[in-house]
Amino acid sequence: MLYDVAVIGAGPAGLLCARDAARRGLRVALIDSHEEPGVKLAIAGGGKGNITNRILAENRYVGSDTGILRSALKVFSCDDALALMRELALPWEERDFGQIFGLKPASFMADRLAVQCDDAGVDFYLGRTAKNITRPDAEGEISGPAFGRSGAQTYFSLFAGQEKITARQLVIAAGSPACPQLGANDQLARLAASWGHDIVPFQPVLVPLVMPENWALSGLEGISLNVRLGLKAGNDIRWPDPEGIRSLLFTHRGVSGPAVLVVSCWWKPGEELVIDFLPELPILELLNEKENGKLIVRNLLARRLPARLADALCPEDLARRKVAELGKKDRLRLADIVHRFCVLPAGTEGLRRAEAAAGGVSLASLSRKLESLHVPGLFFCGEIVDIAGLLGGYNIHWAFASGAMVAKGLKKGE
């Protein structure tokens, strides 16, 4: 069976790419190891799907070359994502930080995109793992439509389960190894490496951080509050989250919540986490207000912070003193504790708990249309590319945008 394009991966990138290519008249095969399309999409955003975001910009992504996003977002913008929702008859709502969520289970989007693929003539090979993938110019041992007279292979070939597929072009939209419990792995990234592509090692992002046992704020699980998070390497502190303030949640193993998931996109082992517990209210202003002079320090903090957190933060030698009794040195020490609390994480919760993974096929190995610079006719899109978004619909949008961009670059056979 000879196709214009074979797409491996029936997530949002693969589904949109296959649909758009088929609508342009290309003969398309879509292969996925799961029996149903969009398995990972179905659990996104707590099952509702954070589909896109009003604020689409390079600083909402990390990767080896986020400049490609400018091209991708021109091909598929937030308005295009909302138009897709309307086309699929899926209602949506806008939440804080510009997040767009579906009002029906995210699985509906995968199912309806699959229906559109079917209507456009896409051939599905679901529940079949792509294997024995070979590229053009590989030496063949058998004759057939994929081989020329010399025995050199002229098309991509692979097996979908037990069925052989040949295609003029190949799109790898297989995702990343995040969520291995859903069958995710890095096998196709390793295949790309064997074909000469640079691969940035995968690492979990949008993931909770684990703290050392008996760290200063252990035992506060369940407490949640708005903070600003930074990262410290040496004497340098940076505050990378463009939104600034988000919610943090103490867990029995460390910290989680939106603020932590976002900063995990930048955190590297050996860097300290810096927490500003009162990002909108400088503690020095409170200490300098005359009406607070008679309060004891612990009670002043407890008025602005959860009581258990105030107890854990406040140094014992200051906790029972009156604010008016504090000298400049003690006031500055307390401000450092409240606004620049530092702790060295022991690690992350790993790929099993990560919502995404950074790393993958380096943009240095791809053209601006996401075509391989090493293997003509080979394209990559979605999470397997070294682009990862922050919390807020950015990763699903990248999947759609990159899938749409690849579909535009595919050629129809004569």
FENHU-V693855 format. One record per backbone hydrogen bond with DSSP energy under -0.5 kcal/mol. NH is the residue of the N-H (numbers start at 1). CO is the residue of the C=O. E is the energy in kcal/mol with one decimal. If there is no record, write none. Layout:
[[NH/CO/E] [NH/CO/E]]
This chain:
[[3/1/-0.6] [3/166/-2.6] [4/27/-1.6] [5/27/-1.8] [6/169/-2.0] [7/29/-3.3] [8/6/-0.5] [8/171/-3.0] [9/7/-0.7] [9/31/-3.3] [15/11/-3.0] [16/12/-2.0] [17/13/-2.3] [18/14/-2.7] [19/15/-2.6] [20/16/-2.7] [21/17/-2.4] [22/18/-2.4] [23/19/-2.3] [24/20/-0.9] [24/21/-0.6] [25/22/-1.8] [26/21/-2.0] [28/26/-0.6] [29/5/-2.1] [30/123/-2.8] [31/7/-3.0] [31/29/-0.5] [32/125/-2.0] [38/10/-2.4] [42/38/-1.8] [43/40/-1.2] [44/41/-1.3] [46/43/-0.8] [47/43/-0.5] [47/44/-0.8] [48/45/-1.4] [49/44/-1.8] [51/49/-1.2] [51/100/-1.4] [52/100/-1.0] [54/98/-2.3] [56/54/-1.0] [57/55/-0.7] [60/57/-1.8] [61/58/-1.9] [62/388/-2.8] [64/386/-1.0] [65/386/-0.5] [68/65/-1.3] [69/66/-1.6] [70/67/-1.4] [71/67/-0.6] [72/68/-2.2] [73/69/-3.1] [74/70/-0.8] [75/71/-1.6] [76/72/-2.2] [81/77/-1.9] [82/78/-2.3] [83/79/-2.2] [84/80/-2.1] [85/81/-2.0] [86/82/-2.1] [87/83/-2.6] [88/84/-2.2] [89/86/-1.4] [90/85/-3.0] [91/89/-0.5] [93/101/-2.6] [95/99/-3.2] [98/95/-0.9] [99/96/-1.5] [100/52/-2.3] [101/93/-2.6] [101/99/-0.6] [102/48/-0.5] [102/49/-1.9] [103/91/-2.4] [106/47/-3.5] [108/105/-2.0] [109/105/-0.5] [109/106/-0.7] [110/106/-1.4] [111/107/-2.6] [112/108/-2.7] [113/109/-2.4] [114/110/-2.1] [115/111/-1.9] [116/112/-2.0] [117/113/-2.4] [118/114/-2.4] [119/115/-2.7] [120/116/-1.8] [121/117/-0.6] [121/118/-1.2] [122/117/-2.6] [123/28/-2.7] [124/122/-0.6] [125/30/-3.0] [127/32/-0.9] [127/34/-2.3] [128/32/-2.1] [128/125/-0.6] [131/159/-2.2] [134/157/-2.9] [137/153/-4.3] [138/135/-1.6] [140/151/-3.1] [147/144/-2.0] [148/152/-2.2] [151/148/-1.4] [153/138/-3.2] [154/146/-2.9] [155/146/-1.0] [156/167/-2.5] [157/134/-2.2] [158/165/-2.2] [159/131/-2.8] [160/163/-3.2] [161/129/-1.8] [161/159/-0.8] [162/160/-0.6] [163/160/-1.8] [165/158/-3.2] [166/1/-2.4] [167/156/-2.3] [168/3/-2.2] [169/4/-1.0] [170/377/-2.4] [171/6/-2.8] [172/379/-2.8] [173/8/-2.8] [173/171/-0.7] [179/351/-2.2] [182/179/-2.2] [183/180/-2.1] [184/179/-1.2] [190/186/-2.1] [191/187/-1.8] [192/188/-2.2] [193/189/-2.1] [194/190/-1.9] [195/191/-1.0] [195/192/-0.5] [196/193/-1.8] [197/192/-2.2] [200/360/-3.2] [201/199/-0.5] [203/358/-1.9] [205/356/-2.2] [206/261/-0.9] [209/255/-2.1] [210/347/-2.7] [211/253/-2.6] [215/212/-1.3] [218/215/-2.2] [220/217/-0.8] [222/250/-2.7] [223/220/-2.0] [225/248/-1.8] [227/246/-3.1] [228/276/-1.5] [229/244/-0.6] [230/274/-2.9] [231/238/-2.5] [232/272/-2.4] [233/236/-2.1] [236/233/-1.7] [238/231/-2.4] [240/238/-0.6] [244/241/-1.1] [245/243/-1.9] [246/227/-2.1] [248/225/-2.9] [249/256/-2.4] [250/223/-2.6] [251/254/-2.7] [255/209/-2.0] [256/249/-3.1] [259/247/-2.8] [260/257/-0.5] [261/257/-2.5] [262/258/-2.3] [263/259/-2.0] [264/260/-1.9] [265/262/-1.8] [266/263/-1.7] [267/263/-1.6] [271/268/-2.3] [272/232/-2.5] [273/343/-3.4] [274/230/-2.7] [275/341/-2.7] [276/228/-2.7] [277/275/-0.8] [277/338/-3.0] [279/276/-0.6] [281/278/-1.2] [285/282/-0.9] [286/282/-1.1] [287/283/-2.4] [288/284/-1.7] [289/285/-0.7] [289/286/-0.8] [292/289/-1.7] [293/290/-1.9] [295/292/-1.2] [297/318/-0.5] [297/321/-2.5] [298/319/-2.1] [300/296/-2.0] [301/297/-2.2] [302/298/-2.2] [303/299/-1.1] [303/300/-0.6] [304/300/-0.5] [304/301/-1.4] [305/301/-2.2] [310/306/-2.7] [311/307/-2.4] [312/308/-1.9] [313/309/-2.5] [314/310/-2.2] [318/315/-1.7] [319/315/-2.1] [320/316/-0.6] [321/318/-1.7] [323/295/-2.9] [324/293/-2.4] [325/322/-1.4] [326/323/-1.7] [331/327/-2.2] [332/328/-2.4] [333/329/-2.0] [334/330/-2.4] [335/331/-2.2] [336/332/-2.2] [337/333/-1.9] [338/334/-2.3] [339/335/-2.9] [340/336/-2.3] [341/275/-2.2] [343/273/-1.9] [345/271/-0.6] [345/343/-0.8] [346/210/-2.2] [347/210/-1.3] [349/208/-1.9] [353/350/-1.1] [354/350/-0.9] [355/205/-0.7] [355/206/-1.7] [356/205/-1.5] [358/203/-2.5] [360/200/-2.8] [361/384/-2.9] [362/198/-2.9] [365/362/-1.7] [366/363/-1.4] [367/371/-2.9] [370/367/-2.0] [372/378/-3.5] [373/365/-2.6] [378/375/-1.8] [379/170/-2.8] [379/377/-0.5] [380/370/-1.9] [381/172/-1.8] [384/381/-0.6] [385/382/-1.5] [386/361/-2.4] [387/385/-2.9] [388/62/-2.7] [390/60/-2.4] [394/390/-0.6] [397/393/-1.9] [398/394/-2.2] [399/395/-2.1] [400/396/-2.4] [401/397/-3.2] [402/398/-3.0] [403/399/-2.1] [404/400/-2.7] [405/401/-2.2] [406/402/-2.4] [407/403/-2.2] [408/404/-1.5] [409/405/-1.0] [409/406/-0.8] [410/406/-0.7] [410/407/-0.8]]
